Amino acid sequence: MCHHLIHWADGGPTDLTNAALLCRAHHTVVHRQRYPGHVIDTSHGPAVHWDLVPGGYDDRLEALRKAGTIPRWPDPDPDEPMTLRPVPDA
């Protein structure tokens, strides 16, 4: 399975610099434990480095947001009034 290192719903890009290939079992573990990972360059090419601190994804996400690397999601315009849109019939 292809895993977004920074989830697209959190503002992460959908490209190879933000991706890791994982088997189904490890994909489940990464999401359940909220492990962060990031791509590093090695002498053998790019690799993913995993931080195995449970919940570390949330800390990394907040650090990236504070650095301005990824947007807060959603980031509504404070001057724009919030409008509710009707859900179309299925």
Backbone as a ProteinNet text record, in pm:
[ID]
protein_1_A
[PRIMARY]
MCHHLIHWADGGPTDLTNAALLCRAHHTVVHRQRYPGHVIDTSHGPAVHWDLVPGGYDDRLEALRKAGTIPRWPDPDPDEPMTLRPVPDA
[TERTIARY]
84.7	0	89.7	41.4	113.5	61.9	153.7	119.8	167.8	80.2	120.2	192.3	316.5	390.4	325.8	284.4	196.1	65.6	-37.1	-164.3	-215.6	-274.1	-325.5	-429.6	-507.3	-609	-546	-418.8	-345.1	-264	-281.3	-210.4	-85.8	-61	56.5	39.5	149	139.6	121	63.1	48.8	155.3	277	388.3	488.4	590.1	684.7	771.6	783.8	862.9	787.5	661.7	577.2	512.9	582.4	520.9	612.3	547.9	618.8	534.3	600.2	529.3	532.6	414	402.4	309	335.9	239.4	117	9.1	-116	-96.8	-25.8	-7	69.9	179.6	257.6	185.7	106.1	26.3	-71.2	-132.1	-224	-150.6	-32	46.5	84.8	131.1	173.8	58	-61	-176.9	-221.8	-228.1	-275.2	-183.3	-52.1	44.4	79.3	34.9	61.6	211	282.9	427	455.2	543.5	582.4	699.7	706	818.9	853.7	977.1	1015.9	1123.5	1129.1	1222.3	1359.9	1461.4	1600.3	1679.5	1788	1877.6	1984.3	2008.8	2114.7	2206	2316.1	2407.4	2343.4	2235	2163.5	2036.9	2017.4	1898.2	1806.6	1688.3	1597.3	1546	1523.8	1468	1377.6	1292.5	1204.2	1259.9	1273.2	1314.9	1189	1167.7	1049.5	1087.5	1008.8	1021.9	919.8	966.7	877.5	825.1	811.8	749.2	598.9	517.2	372.8	321	241.2	183.5	276.6	396.4	492.8	446.6	354.1	302.2	240.8	166.6	99.5	200.6	309	414.7	482.2	511.6	575.2	482.3	355.2	257.3	250.6	246.6	239.9	367.1	483.3	609.7	611.7	562.4	557	460.9	351.8	255.9	316.2	383.3	446.3	554.8	625.8	731.2	674	543.2	480.2	502.1	548.7	575	447	348.4	218.1	110.9	-2	-107.3	-185.1	-249	-346.4	-466.9	-526.8	-635.7	-756.4	-870.6	-887.7	-845.8	-811.2	-767.7	-862.7	-980.8	-1078.2	-1032.4	-1079.2	-1053.4	-1137.5	-1072.7	-1150.4	-1248.9	-1229.6	-1319.6	-1436.9	-1430.8	-1537.1	-1641.3	-1769.5	-1871.8	-1885.7	-1908.3	-1924.1	-2063.5	-2067.5	-2196.1	-2207.6	-2325.5	-2352.8	-2408.5	-2354.3	-2400.3	-2487.1	-2597.1	-2684.4	-2614	-2640.6	-2586.4	-2676.3	-2617.7	-2702.7	-2763.4	-2882.1	-2946.6	-2866	-2856.6	-2779.1	-2858.7
-117.1	0	124	226.5	353.2	437.5	486.5	562.1	705	801.5	941.9	965.4	1010.9	1037.4	1151.7	1255.5	1358.1	1342.3	1300.6	1266.5	1382.7	1349.8	1452.9	1539.1	1481.3	1557.5	1656.7	1635.1	1726.9	1827.6	1829	1924	1868.2	1738.2	1676.2	1660.3	1673.6	1658.2	1512.1	1492.9	1359	1344.5	1312.9	1289.5	1194.3	1155.6	1055.2	1103.4	1235.4	1285.9	1272.5	1233.4	1221.1	1082.5	981.5	849.7	738.4	633.6	512.2	392.8	287.3	164.2	74.2	31.7	-53.3	-169.4	-282.9	-392.1	-351.3	-422.1	-388	-385.7	-483.6	-491.6	-370.9	-334.5	-220.6	-87.7	-80.1	39.5	61.2	-46.7	-39.8	3.9	-52.1	-17.5	130.7	179.3	318.7	413.4	382.4	467.5	453.7	331	309.2	374.9	362.6	419	564.9	612.1	749.6	777	683.8	697.3	793.8	889.4	975.4	914.4	944.8	903.7	1016.4	1017.6	1115.4	1054.9	1104.1	1052.9	1113.4	1026.7	1070.9	1018.7	1086.6	1040.7	951.7	837.2	746.6	719.3	652.3	619.1	522.4	456.2	363.2	423.9	552.4	618.9	659.5	711.9	757.3	640.9	668.6	570.6	645.3	571.8	633	605.2	711.8	699.2	709.6	610.6	608.7	645.4	731.6	765.3	677.9	586.1	487.8	530.7	659.4	711.4	719.7	642.2	648.8	792.3	833.2	967.4	1073.5	1035.9	1132.4	1204.6	1144.5	1208.9	1344.2	1349.9	1473.8	1583.6	1545.9	1642.7	1692.5	1600.3	1638.4	1728	1693.2	1772.4	1915.1	1929.1	2062.6	2141.7	2074.8	2142.8	2191.1	2109.3	2149	2266	2265	2376	2505.1	2496.5	2615.2	2670.7	2582	2624.7	2679.1	2661.7	2709.4	2617.2	2494.7	2399.2	2343.3	2321.6	2275.1	2363.5	2378.4	2464.7	2396.1	2475.7	2420.1	2379.9	2269.1	2218.8	2193.7	2242.1	2345.4	2479.7	2570.6	2703.5	2805.5	2822.2	2913.1	3057.7	3136.5	3280.5	3340	3403.7	3454.9	3564.2	3628.5	3734.7	3683	3555.2	3498.3	3431	3467.7	3403.8	3255.2	3176.2	3032	3005.6	2928.3	2893.5	2742.5	2695.1	2551.6	2519.9	2417.2	2376.4	2251.8	2246.5	2127.6	2004.5	1891.7	1765	1719.4	1691	1645.7	1509.7	1486.4	1355.7	1251.1	1132.6	1024.1	953.5
0	0	0	-64.6	-64.1	52.6	134.4	254.3	240.1	267.7	272.4	404.8	401.5	524.3	601.9	532.1	588.2	512	582.3	518	433.9	319.8	230.6	301.8	392.6	464.6	563	595.7	682.4	601.7	470.5	385.3	319.5	336.8	275.1	125.5	50.8	-94.5	-134.7	-250.3	-306.2	-413.8	-367.5	-459.3	-393.6	-468.6	-419.6	-304.7	-285.8	-173.3	-41.3	-49.1	69.1	75.4	24	13.2	63.4	112.6	153.5	112	68	37.1	159.9	202.2	320.7	291.1	356.8	348.9	431.6	415	484.4	636.1	690.7	836.1	889.5	822.1	869.4	846.4	740.7	716.7	833	878.9	992.6	1118.8	1142.8	1261.7	1260.2	1145.1	1133.8	1166.6	1115.5	1144.1	1289.4	1339.3	1475.7	1578.3	1559.6	1654	1623	1505.9	1460	1454.4	1387.5	1368.7	1253.4	1273.6	1162	1086	960.7	877.8	783.3	737.6	636.4	547	424.6	324.9	350.4	350.5	364	244.5	212.5	106.9	168.5	107.3	151	32.6	58.3	-51.3	-150.9	-110.4	-198.4	-258	-235.3	-285.6	-171	-202	-97.2	-13.2	113.2	206.7	304.1	371.1	470.4	609	687	826.9	912.2	999.1	1085.4	1227.4	1288.6	1430.2	1502.9	1584.7	1646	1783.3	1803.6	1925.2	1898.8	1972.4	1948.5	1960.4	1863.1	1862.1	1806.7	1764.5	1713.8	1588.2	1513.8	1393.4	1427.3	1537.7	1575.1	1608.9	1676.5	1707.4	1580	1488.1	1361.5	1278.9	1276.7	1202.1	1256.8	1387.1	1446.4	1418.1	1423	1392	1247	1154.1	1013.6	993.7	1066.1	1055.1	1110	1224.6	1282.6	1191.4	1122.1	1029.9	899.4	878	755.3	636.9	664.1	556.7	497.4	582	534.3	597.4	529.8	583.5	694.9	776.4	870.2	786.3	818.7	735.5	820.6	788.7	687.7	744.5	657.7	698.9	637.2	699.4	639.7	649.1	555.2	557.2	669.7	769.7	883.6	844.9	730.6	687.5	603.9	566.9	483.7	572.5	555.7	639	603.6	705.2	682.5	626.3	517.4	457.6	453.7	475.2	468.5	331.2	271.6	138.8	152.6	79.6	89.1	30.8	88.8	37.6	-75.4	-193.4	-304.4	-276.3	-332.4	-318.1	-391.7	-333.9	-396.2	-500.9
[MASK]
++++++++++++++++++++++++++++++++++++++++++++++++++++++++++++++++++++++++++++++++++++++++++

